[in-house]
C-alpha cells in the first residue's frame, strides 16, 4: 500500500509554462494558426506533460500485460482461455499485430505475465509479475482478494519503474486476456454508474445470443459481489482482472514520472478508469489513443474527460491503437520543433486588419 500511496501522492499537474511556450511557438510557425487542428493541441499537451518545450520521443514503450479470467467458464468469449498463453508466446516471437505496429512506430514492447493461468516457458523479454493463476469466476464470487488487487497495481508500478530506468519518453498500454472485456464492462458499469447493456460489447466476436449471456453474467457478478463504487480497489478485487490492475499501476507510475501515457482500447480504458478513480490528477497525463468499437469505451473516455485521437473501428487491444497514436505524437512534436517560423523564413504574417 505504501508504494501505491507514494506513487499517487507524487502525481502533480502538467507544466503550464512549458505548454504556453509550446503554444506560442506553434502559433509562430509558417501556417495559419490552428490549421493543423488537434495535432497542434497534441503537441502542446505533450510539452505540458513532459515539462519540456519540444521534447524528442526517442524511447517509446508499449506495456502489453497478460492474465486469465475465471469468468470464461460462463461462456462469455468465443475463444478458449488457452489462447491467452498462446498469444503471449506470439508476442514474444514477434508475430502479433502489436509487434508489427510497434516496430513501425519505433517502440519496444514490454510483455508481462500478471496472471496467466499456466506457467509460461522461460523466454527472453518476458517480465514475470504473476500475482496468481488467473482470477476466480466473478459470477460466483470475487475475482481476487483485496490484497491481490493491490499487488497487481503495485507490480504494474514496479514494471513501469524498471523500464523507466532504461528510458521512457512516451508510454502506451496494451493487454491480452480471454474474458477481459467482461471484467472491463463490469468495472465500467460500476465506476461510471452506467447500465450494463450500455457498456457491454461483443468482445472477440460474440453473436447476439452470446452478447445477451455476457450481459446477464455481468449483472450477476455485480449482484453477487456488490462492489463499492466509492472504493476502486474493492471494484478491482470484486470484478476486475490482474492485467487491468497492472495497467492501472503503469498509468499511475507514468503520471508520477510526467510521462505521457497513450490509453489503448476498452480494457486499457477500464484500467485508466481505475487509475482516475484512485487519483483524478492522473487524467492530465493520459492521452486517449483511439475510440474502440466496444460500447463501453466511449463512456469511459467521456467520464475521464479525454478525447480519442483516432477512430478506426478497432477492437483488438494489445496496445495496437497506442502504437498508431505514437506516430501522431511524434509527428506533432516534429512540426513544433522543425517547422520554420514566420520571422525565420521571412514570410509576412496575417494582417490584423
Residue, then its C-alpha position, 0 to 999 in steps of 0.5 A: x500500500x505504501x508504494x501505491x500511496x507514494x506513487x499517487x501522492x507524487x502525481x502533480x499537474x502538467x507544466x503550464x509554462x512549458x505548454x504556453x511556450x509550446x503554444x506560442x511557438x506553434x502559433x509562430x510557425x509558417x501556417x495559419x494558426x490552428x490549421x493543423x487542428x488537434x495535432x497542434x493541441x497534441x503537441x502542446x499537451x505533450x510539452x505540458x506533460x513532459x515539462x519540456x518545450x519540444x521534447x524528442x520521443x526517442x524511447x517509446x514503450x508499449x506495456x502489453x500485460x497478460x492474465x486469465x479470467x475465471x469468468x470464461x467458464x460462463x461462456x462469455x468469449x468465443x475463444x478458449x482461455x488457452x489462447x491467452x498463453x498462446x498469444x503471449x508466446x506470439x508476442x514474444x516471437x514477434x508475430x502479433x499485430x502489436x509487434x508489427x505496429x510497434x516496430x513501425x512506430x519505433x517502440x519496444x514492447x514490454x510483455x508481462x505475465x500478471x496472471x496467466x493461468x499456466x506457467x509460461x516457458x522461460x523466454x527472453x523479454x518476458x517480465x514475470x509479475x504473476x500475482x496468481x493463476x488467473x482470477x476466480x469466476x466473478x459470477x460466483x464470487x470475487x475475482x481476487x482478494x483485496x490484497x491481490x488487487x493491490x499487488x497487481x497495481x503495485x507490480x504494474x508500478x514496479x514494471x513501469x519503474x524498471x523500464x523507466x530506468x532504461x528510458x521512457x519518453x512516451x508510454x502506451x498500454x496494451x493487454x491480452x486476456x480471454x474474458x477481459x472485456x467482461x471484467x472491463x464492462x463490469x468495472x465500467x458499469x460500476x465506476x461510471x454508474x452506467x447500465x450494463x447493456x450500455x457498456x457491454x460489447x461483443x468482445x472477440x466476436x460474440x453473436x447476439x445470443x452470446x452478447x445477451x449471456x455476457x450481459x446477464x453474467x455481468x449483472x450477476x457478478x455485480x449482484x453477487x459481489x456488490x462492489x463499492x463504487x466509492x472504493x476502486x480497489x474493492x471494484x478491482x478485487x470484486x470484478x476486475x482482472x490482474x492485467x487491468x490492475x497492472x495497467x492501472x499501476x503503469x498509468x499511475x507510475x507514468x503520471x508520477x514520472x510526467x510521462x505521457x501515457x497513450x490509453x489503448x482500447x476498452x480494457x486499457x480504458x477500464x484500467x485508466x478508469x481505475x487509475x482516475x478513480x484512485x487519483x483524478x490528477x492522473x487524467x492530465x497525463x493520459x492521452x486517449x489513443x483511439x475510440x474502440x468499437x466496444x460500447x463501453x469505451x466511449x463512456x469511459x473516455x467521456x467520464x475521464x474527460x479525454x478525447x480519442x485521437x483516432x477512430x478506426x473501428x478497432x477492437x483488438x487491444x494489445x496496445x495496437x491503437x497506442x502504437x498508431x497514436x505514437x506516430x501522431x505524437x511524434x509527428x506533432x512534436x516534429x512540426x513544433x520543433x522543425x517547422x520554420x517560423x514566420x520571422x525565420x523564413x521571412x514570410x509576412x504574417x496575417x494582417x490584423x486588419 
